[in-house]
Amino acid sequence: MIPGHRINVVFMVARVNNYIEITEVLKSQSMEFLNKVAAVLHSCAHKWDGWANTNDCDKFLITWKLPEAENSNDNEKNEAI
C-alpha cells in the first residue's frame, strides 16, 4: 500500500419525484424542465462551494469537500503506521 491522505466529503443525492409522470405530461418540454432543475442545483451547489457531479435521469449527485480538521490524535496514529 502507498501512503495517502484523508479527505472529508459530504455527498447529497437530489431526486426529482414522479419523474416518469412529469416527462409523460410535458413530453417535448421535459428536457427544458430537467435543464432548469439542473441549473438550480448547479447554482446552489456553486453558491456554497460544492460541485454537481453527475446526473442519472431523475437523480443528481452533489458533493462538498469539508475543510481539514486539525486533530493531533489522528496525525499521531497515521505517523505510527
N, C-alpha and C positions, 0 to 999 in steps of 0.2 A: 504494500500500500504506500501511497505517496502522501506527504503532509498536505493539508488543505486548511481552509478556514470556514467558519460557520457564518451563514447569512440568515438573518431572521426576516421572514416574508409573511405577509398576510395575503391569502387567496380568497377571492369572492367570486361566486358564480351568480350571475343575474339571469333570470329566465323570464321569457315573455309567456305569460299564462294564456292558454287557449290559442296557441299559435296557429294550429291547423284550421280552426274555425275562423280566425281572423283572415288568413290567406284565402279561404274559400269565399268570404264575404267581399274582401277588397279586390280579389282577382288580379287585374293588371296593376293595381296600385299597391300591391303588397310589398314590392321591393322598395317603393318610396317610403312606406311606413317603416320598414325594417331599417332603412338608411337613416331615418330621423331618430329612431330609437338608438342606433349605434352612435350617432352624432352626440346625443345627450350623454350616453355613457362615457364616450371618449372625453368629452369636455369636463365632466365631473371627475373622472379619474385624473386627468391632467391638472385640474384645479388643485387637487390635494396630493400632487406629486406621485401619482400612480400611473400604471400602464394598462390599457385594454389590450390583451394579448391575442385571444382567439375568439372565433365565432363559430358555433356549430348549430345552424338553423335557429332554434329558439333560445340558445344559451350563449352567454358571453363570459369570458374569464378575465377578471381584472386583478392585478397584483400591486402590492405596495411593499417596498423594501423598508424595513424598520431601521432606525438609527442603531448603531452598535452600542450595546450596553457595556459599561465598564464593570466587570465582575472579576476580581482578583482570584477567586477560588477556581473559576473555570480556566483562567490562564495558567495557574499553577498545575492543574490537572493535565492540561494539554502539554506543558513543558515536561512533565514527568513521564509521559508516554513516549 
